[in-house]
Amino acid sequence: MKLTITLAGKNTRYRHSISVRTLVSATVLTSIFMLVSSRSTESVPEDVARVRLAQSQVDGAREDIDALKNQTTTKLKALLSRVAELSAQATILDEQGKQIATELGMSAADLDAFVPVSIPDNIQDDLILNEIAKLEQSLDLKSQQLAMLESLVRGHHIQEQSRLSGRPIASGWLSSYYGMRADPFTGESAMHKGLDFAGEAGVDVVTTAAGIVTWAGDRYGYGQLVEIDHGDGFVTRYGHNDTLSVSIGDVVTKGQPIAKMGNTGRSTGAHVHYEVIRNGKQVDPLPYVRKR
């Protein structure tokens, strides 16, 4: 079957015959071409968009990797810094322990015997974390050793600390002795139950042994008085002070400043009146002052 197409003009006439099969084929090819052309044009922007999306995802992943790297580097530096810090602390504690042990006449082996060195089983496998854990354990052990040594030192010096000896002033001179003397106010003979140490007003008044403050304040005749109980029946008094630096209940050590020399109470000049009381009775402080 054929289809005839006739085109007629004034002077010309065109006539062409074409089969229906050829016409259908041409129509199908034209449709396919238009479809392909249309599809290609529309898909290009979509492909570009897909490429750009993939690129942005890659860039995002790269930024995440960089951030993770920076975080890891920071943490690593912090861990290394911690290792160095712990190492320094361990060295300091070790030296302190050796010095104290030497003062006590102990050897390094004696020091190690105080606390058995052992590392716990739950140490982590990571190299740096494992090193930190070991150092922390070492610090704990050294701290225990120092605590025990400190207890020994205190026990070693407890008799020296509690034993009355020395003068109750940082500087000055002995101006009046224990015993009968002329009263500076009346001129009559009277018992002087302590020693007087004169000096410049404001110099430190210090303890002659460790103890507990049982009086800190004004007391008739003594002016500003500090009284300290040293145990074993011994009590000391420090009178005529200008100002006090301790309070009732304070624990004081030997040689600790407790007041400033003054001229309060029944006094004729800057000095400290020093008494030693043994089992409730004043005794001559001079033998204790001369002890070293």
Stockholm file with secondary structure:
# STOCKHOLM 1.0

chainA/1-292         MKLTITLAGKNTRYRHSISVRTLVSATVLTSIFMLVSSRSTESVPEDVARVRLAQSQVDGAREDIDALKNQTTTKLKALLSRVAELSAQATILDEQGKQIATELGMSAADLDAFVPVSIPDNIQDDLILNEIAKLEQSLDLKSQQLAMLESLVRGHHIQEQSRLSGRPIASGWLSSYYGMRADPFTGESAMHKGLDFAGEAGVDVVTTAAGIVTWAGDRYGYGQLVEIDHGDGFVTRYGHNDTLSVSIGDVVTKGQPIAKMGNTGRSTGAHVHYEVIRNGKQVDPLPYVRKR
#=GR chainA/1-292 SS CEEEEEEECSSCEEEEEEEHHHHHHHHHHHHHHHHHHHHHHHHHHHHHHHHHHHHHHHHHHHHHHHHHHHHHHHHHHHHHHHHHHHHHHHHHHHHHHHHHHHHTTCCHHHHHTTSCCCCCTTCCSSHHHHHHHHHHHHHHHHHHHHHHHHHHHHHHHHHHHHSCCSCSBSSCEEEECSEEEECTTTCSEEEECSEEEECCTTCEEECSSCEEEEEEEEETTTEEEEEEEEETTEEEEEEEEEEECCCTTCEECTTCEEEEEBCCSSCSSSEEEEEEEETTEEECSHHHHSCC
#=GC SS_cons         CEEEEEEECSSCEEEEEEEHHHHHHHHHHHHHHHHHHHHHHHHHHHHHHHHHHHHHHHHHHHHHHHHHHHHHHHHHHHHHHHHHHHHHHHHHHHHHHHHHHHHTTCCHHHHHTTSCCCCCTTCCSSHHHHHHHHHHHHHHHHHHHHHHHHHHHHHHHHHHHHSCCSCSBSSCEEEECSEEEECTTTCSEEEECSEEEECCTTCEEECSSCEEEEEEEEETTTEEEEEEEEETTEEEEEEEEEEECCCTTCEECTTCEEEEEBCCSSCSSSEEEEEEEETTEEECSHHHHSCC
//
